[in-house]
Amino acid sequence: MTTLQRLVESYVAVWNEPDPQRRRAAVRELWAPDAVHVLQPPEEIRRAAAGIGFDHPVLEARGHDALDVRVARAHDEFVAPGAYVFRARGDADRLRDVVKFRWEMVPRAGGPAAGTGLEVLLLAADGRIAADYQFIEA
């Protein structure tokens, strides 16, 4: 497994990790201490925000504690109930310190993806994630 594959598999695994302590440790291993996760909200949130005058809403989590909350919240909503798991789509690519890949949220029992997204990561000098841009595509 290449370094790129390990990074992507570790990234996806943290969102599926059921143990809060292991998940917290994985967040600290993957992201730099002052890293930021920036999420382009799903379409329904963008429409609601536009309705009250916010044309370009962005959601942001900065630092290990906020990242841990973000990952835990996604896990609790989508993975913990047993309905879905996240997985990489196998299209990861790297150009210097930028990594991009697509992921999908699929039913644990099988079937078509219930959600997909594009992840663009900017890596710090130590190889951890400095900035994480997430685009929900479907």
Backbone bond lengths (Angstrom), bond angles and torsions (degrees), N, CA, C in turn:
res aa  C-N    CA-C-N  psi(-1)  N-CA   C-N-CA  omega(-1)  CA-C   N-CA-C  phi
1 M - - - 1.460 - - 1.526 108.45 -
2 T 1.320 117.24 132.26 1.454 121.45 -179.63 1.521 110.56 -76.46
3 T 1.314 115.90 166.66 1.462 121.13 176.20 1.521 110.68 -59.71
4 L 1.329 116.66 -39.89 1.459 121.14 178.10 1.529 110.54 -62.47
5 Q 1.320 117.04 -46.14 1.463 120.65 178.90 1.525 111.48 -61.92
6 R 1.330 116.35 -41.56 1.471 120.30 179.02 1.526 110.84 -62.26
7 L 1.330 116.28 -42.91 1.458 120.38 179.16 1.529 110.31 -60.58
8 V 1.315 116.88 -49.59 1.467 120.99 -177.88 1.530 110.58 -64.23
9 E 1.322 117.34 -44.87 1.471 119.88 179.72 1.531 110.99 -64.62
10 S 1.319 117.95 -38.96 1.470 121.08 176.90 1.515 111.05 -65.99
11 Y 1.327 115.94 -39.26 1.463 120.63 179.19 1.524 110.35 -61.73
12 V 1.313 116.71 -50.37 1.469 120.50 -179.22 1.528 110.43 -65.47
13 A 1.323 117.27 -38.95 1.468 121.11 -178.21 1.523 112.17 -61.28
14 V 1.332 118.09 -35.40 1.460 119.71 -177.63 1.536 110.88 -63.15
15 W 1.322 117.92 -33.30 1.470 121.82 -179.96 1.526 111.17 -73.28
16 N 1.339 116.87 -21.85 1.464 122.14 179.27 1.528 113.04 -96.72
17 E 1.324 118.03 -8.24 1.472 122.50 -173.18 1.532 111.51 -68.05
18 P 1.334 118.31 119.26 1.461 120.38 -178.12 1.533 114.37 -80.01
19 D 1.324 117.63 -25.37 1.469 120.43 -175.69 1.533 110.00 -85.44
20 P 1.343 118.25 116.93 1.469 120.71 -176.91 1.531 113.88 -57.79
21 Q 1.333 118.30 -36.76 1.469 119.76 -179.70 1.525 111.31 -69.95
22 R 1.322 117.29 -42.98 1.470 119.98 177.57 1.523 110.42 -66.23
23 R 1.334 116.14 -37.99 1.476 119.98 178.74 1.525 109.87 -63.73
24 R 1.329 116.83 -44.85 1.467 121.45 179.17 1.530 110.65 -60.90
25 A 1.334 116.36 -42.97 1.472 120.38 178.51 1.526 110.38 -64.11
26 A 1.334 117.18 -40.13 1.462 120.59 179.60 1.523 111.44 -65.71
27 V 1.323 117.18 -37.62 1.472 120.71 176.38 1.522 109.33 -59.08
28 R 1.316 117.38 -43.88 1.467 121.11 -179.00 1.522 112.32 -69.65
29 E 1.326 117.28 -29.42 1.463 120.54 176.81 1.530 111.89 -75.87
30 L 1.320 116.92 -36.44 1.464 120.82 -175.24 1.526 113.95 -82.53
31 W 1.322 116.96 -43.76 1.462 121.56 -174.21 1.525 110.97 -104.03
32 A 1.311 116.83 143.69 1.464 122.70 172.98 1.531 108.45 -65.77
33 P 1.340 118.51 157.57 1.471 120.86 -175.98 1.525 115.01 -55.85
34 D 1.318 117.54 -34.96 1.470 120.42 -178.23 1.530 111.93 -106.17
35 A 1.328 116.73 21.13 1.465 121.44 -177.53 1.521 111.20 -63.79
36 V 1.324 113.72 158.01 1.462 120.54 179.37 1.529 109.26 -126.60
37 H 1.311 114.79 139.12 1.473 122.86 172.98 1.522 105.46 -112.32
38 V 1.327 116.27 118.60 1.458 121.78 -177.52 1.527 107.56 -114.82
39 L 1.314 115.45 124.25 1.453 121.40 -176.00 1.514 110.84 -114.29
40 Q 1.325 115.24 126.35 1.458 119.48 168.39 1.526 104.75 -79.97
41 P 1.318 117.45 116.15 1.461 119.26 -174.88 1.529 112.42 -63.11
42 P 1.326 115.29 156.60 1.470 118.82 174.60 1.530 111.01 -59.74
43 E 1.314 115.07 160.19 1.467 122.06 -174.59 1.523 113.33 -52.91
44 E 1.324 118.86 -41.81 1.465 119.75 -177.35 1.528 111.83 -64.21
45 I 1.324 117.52 -33.65 1.465 120.61 176.94 1.525 109.73 -72.29
46 R 1.332 117.17 -39.61 1.471 119.87 178.57 1.522 110.88 -63.12
47 R 1.333 116.97 -40.91 1.475 120.03 178.10 1.521 111.06 -63.91
48 A 1.325 116.88 -44.94 1.463 120.39 -179.90 1.527 110.32 -62.26
49 A 1.330 117.00 -42.37 1.464 120.89 179.18 1.527 110.79 -64.84
50 A 1.324 117.10 -41.06 1.471 120.74 178.84 1.522 110.25 -61.71
51 G 1.328 116.25 -33.64 1.463 120.63 179.76 1.517 113.54 -64.92
52 I 1.326 116.64 -20.61 1.478 119.82 177.90 1.533 111.37 -114.08
53 G 1.348 116.01 19.11 1.457 120.15 170.96 1.515 116.84 96.42
54 F 1.333 119.16 8.83 1.462 121.55 177.21 1.521 108.38 -104.24
55 D 1.337 116.21 102.52 1.458 121.12 -174.92 1.523 113.63 -77.40
56 H 1.320 118.79 -26.21 1.464 122.29 -175.85 1.525 110.47 -136.21
57 P 1.335 118.13 68.20 1.464 119.07 -179.20 1.526 111.38 -69.17
58 V 1.314 115.57 143.97 1.457 122.93 178.07 1.518 106.92 -137.93
59 L 1.312 116.16 138.06 1.460 121.18 175.85 1.524 107.40 -106.39
60 E 1.330 116.91 139.83 1.460 120.69 -173.61 1.515 111.30 -139.67
61 A 1.342 115.96 137.59 1.463 123.16 171.50 1.522 106.38 -124.96
62 R 1.347 116.97 126.78 1.468 120.60 -177.38 1.519 110.35 -124.91
63 G 1.330 115.87 131.57 1.459 121.80 178.37 1.524 111.76 89.94
64 H 1.322 115.25 159.34 1.461 120.77 -175.12 1.523 113.96 -57.00
65 D 1.321 118.18 -42.30 1.469 119.47 -177.67 1.526 111.10 -63.89
66 A 1.320 117.06 -45.89 1.467 120.58 179.79 1.530 111.08 -67.99
67 L 1.320 117.15 -37.09 1.464 120.43 177.41 1.525 110.60 -65.24
68 D 1.320 116.52 -39.95 1.461 120.37 177.63 1.529 110.55 -61.24
69 V 1.327 117.07 -42.61 1.466 121.12 177.85 1.528 109.84 -63.11
70 R 1.320 117.59 -43.96 1.472 121.98 -179.16 1.523 111.32 -60.88
71 V 1.334 116.78 -48.35 1.462 120.87 -178.87 1.534 110.07 -66.57
72 A 1.327 116.83 -42.95 1.466 120.45 179.93 1.524 111.12 -61.95
73 R 1.315 116.80 -40.85 1.473 120.90 -179.94 1.523 111.17 -62.84
74 A 1.337 117.16 -44.43 1.462 120.70 178.01 1.532 110.31 -64.33
75 H 1.328 116.07 -42.06 1.468 119.84 178.02 1.523 110.87 -61.40
76 D 1.318 116.22 -47.75 1.470 120.58 -177.71 1.527 112.14 -62.77
77 E 1.312 117.12 -35.65 1.461 120.45 -178.02 1.526 113.04 -79.11
78 F 1.329 117.42 -41.43 1.455 120.03 -170.44 1.526 115.11 -107.80
79 V 1.324 117.86 -36.92 1.468 120.84 -172.99 1.530 112.19 -97.10
80 A 1.314 118.04 -47.29 1.474 121.61 -174.63 1.527 113.98 -56.23
81 P 1.334 119.55 -39.51 1.465 118.38 178.92 1.534 113.58 -65.28
82 G 1.325 117.22 -11.02 1.456 120.95 176.98 1.510 115.27 93.71
83 A 1.307 117.72 1.74 1.464 119.96 -176.13 1.531 112.95 -82.56
84 Y 1.342 118.28 -39.17 1.461 121.05 -170.71 1.524 112.60 -131.44
85 V 1.325 114.72 161.08 1.459 124.01 167.72 1.522 107.54 -136.61
86 F 1.317 115.40 153.97 1.459 121.33 175.28 1.520 108.67 -97.38
87 R 1.332 116.12 145.73 1.461 120.25 175.26 1.526 109.04 -150.79
88 A 1.328 114.63 151.79 1.463 121.22 176.53 1.523 108.79 -75.80
89 R 1.321 116.26 152.12 1.463 120.44 -179.31 1.526 112.94 -92.20
90 G 1.332 117.97 -2.96 1.461 120.42 175.58 1.512 115.12 85.08
91 D 1.330 116.93 18.70 1.473 119.74 -177.67 1.528 112.65 -115.37
92 A 1.324 117.43 26.26 1.465 121.01 -176.40 1.524 111.41 -62.82
93 D 1.334 114.35 144.84 1.457 120.53 177.27 1.522 107.81 -146.34
94 R 1.318 115.86 153.38 1.469 120.79 -179.55 1.514 109.49 -135.54
95 L 1.323 114.66 137.35 1.453 122.65 173.83 1.523 106.26 -131.23
96 R 1.321 116.63 105.74 1.463 123.09 -174.29 1.522 110.29 54.10
97 D 1.335 117.92 -114.08 1.469 120.02 -176.02 1.525 113.00 -101.56
98 V 1.335 116.85 19.41 1.468 121.73 178.78 1.535 108.83 -116.83
99 V 1.326 114.86 130.95 1.463 122.33 178.03 1.521 107.91 -121.79
100 K 1.333 115.78 139.01 1.462 119.36 174.28 1.518 108.57 -133.74
101 F 1.315 115.10 145.77 1.457 120.82 174.57 1.523 108.81 -163.28
102 R 1.307 113.82 160.29 1.459 120.16 175.90 1.521 108.56 -106.22
103 W 1.311 114.67 151.80 1.458 121.79 178.06 1.524 108.35 -133.31
104 E 1.315 114.85 166.62 1.451 119.20 176.00 1.520 109.74 -142.77
105 M 1.307 114.52 152.15 1.452 122.32 174.42 1.521 105.29 -106.56
106 V 1.333 115.80 115.48 1.458 120.57 -174.53 1.524 110.39 -118.43
107 P 1.333 116.57 151.64 1.462 119.15 175.74 1.532 110.24 -61.29
108 R 1.309 116.54 134.78 1.465 121.57 -179.78 1.537 110.24 -57.18
109 A 1.312 116.89 -33.82 1.468 121.58 -178.39 1.523 112.54 -82.37
110 G 1.319 118.13 -1.56 1.459 121.71 -178.79 1.512 111.29 102.92
111 G 1.305 115.02 163.92 1.450 120.34 -179.41 1.513 111.09 121.82
112 P 1.342 116.15 179.89 1.463 120.26 -177.36 1.534 112.14 -69.49
113 A 1.314 115.02 156.67 1.465 121.39 -179.87 1.528 110.45 -60.97
114 A 1.322 115.40 136.75 1.467 121.64 175.98 1.522 110.64 -90.20
115 G 1.319 117.09 -16.47 1.457 122.19 179.28 1.510 109.65 -161.04
116 T 1.331 115.97 151.21 1.460 121.45 177.69 1.522 109.23 -140.20
117 G 1.317 115.21 158.47 1.445 118.71 178.34 1.513 112.28 -157.35
118 L 1.310 114.32 166.17 1.459 123.44 176.36 1.516 107.13 -115.31
119 E 1.321 115.88 131.12 1.458 122.61 178.31 1.513 108.23 -113.48
120 V 1.332 117.40 131.08 1.462 122.99 174.50 1.521 106.18 -124.01
121 L 1.327 115.71 118.28 1.458 121.93 -175.89 1.521 110.68 -113.30
122 L 1.316 116.76 134.76 1.452 122.78 171.42 1.517 106.18 -104.97
123 L 1.325 117.05 121.56 1.454 121.22 -175.96 1.520 111.94 -92.67
124 A 1.321 114.68 143.11 1.470 121.87 174.93 1.534 108.27 -79.02
125 A 1.329 116.51 171.53 1.464 121.34 -178.71 1.532 112.21 -59.01
126 D 1.340 117.62 -29.78 1.462 120.67 -179.68 1.528 113.26 -85.09
127 G 1.348 117.31 3.75 1.450 121.56 177.53 1.516 114.78 90.65
128 R 1.338 116.52 -7.69 1.461 118.87 177.08 1.524 109.49 -82.54
129 I 1.317 115.16 165.22 1.458 121.21 -177.44 1.529 109.95 -76.49
130 A 1.323 116.26 125.70 1.465 121.57 175.91 1.526 110.36 -95.60
131 A 1.333 116.34 -37.75 1.461 121.89 178.87 1.520 107.96 -142.75
132 D 1.307 114.80 138.55 1.465 123.04 -174.63 1.521 107.22 -131.83
133 Y 1.326 116.06 110.44 1.462 121.63 -178.75 1.521 108.62 -106.04
134 Q 1.308 116.35 120.55 1.460 121.43 -176.81 1.525 110.43 -115.48
135 F 1.321 114.95 126.27 1.448 122.50 177.66 1.528 108.00 -114.15
136 I 1.321 117.50 116.88 1.449 120.87 175.63 1.528 106.48 -80.34
137 E 1.330 116.36 120.93 1.457 120.04 -175.32 1.524 112.50 -98.50
138 A 1.292 117.55 -32.78 1.469 121.11 178.86 1.510 110.07 -156.53
